[in-house]
């Protein structure tokens, strides 16, 4: 993994993260549609999806792992780990994806290496605090004149 972050790459990274956000919104919207069904209607509907829904479950687990959902943050499925209801080859694939780098980990490491927090004699936090103090002072002046 590259250690230095070039400023010109930040825009590309942000653009691609925005694309991920759009994709996640589409996924979430699909869940909202499913939530309009009663459990019984959903079970009837799910029968029409077989075997696609099982494949989709594997895909969702892979996406969750790639995004960085940890095993500890998952709900148990019928009192078991999330992968136990999958077939053996799918279990292996999903479990292997747990140990791969996630988007969360990569972005976190990238941000930790981003040099803008302390740049020479300039400190981001000092500058930020001063900017907020100036903004609040300006707001107080406006409030007093009203």
Helices and strands as residue ranges (DSSP letters): H 7-34, H 39-47, H 52-67, G 71-73, H 88-99, H 103-113, G 115-117, E 118-119, E 122-123, H 124-145
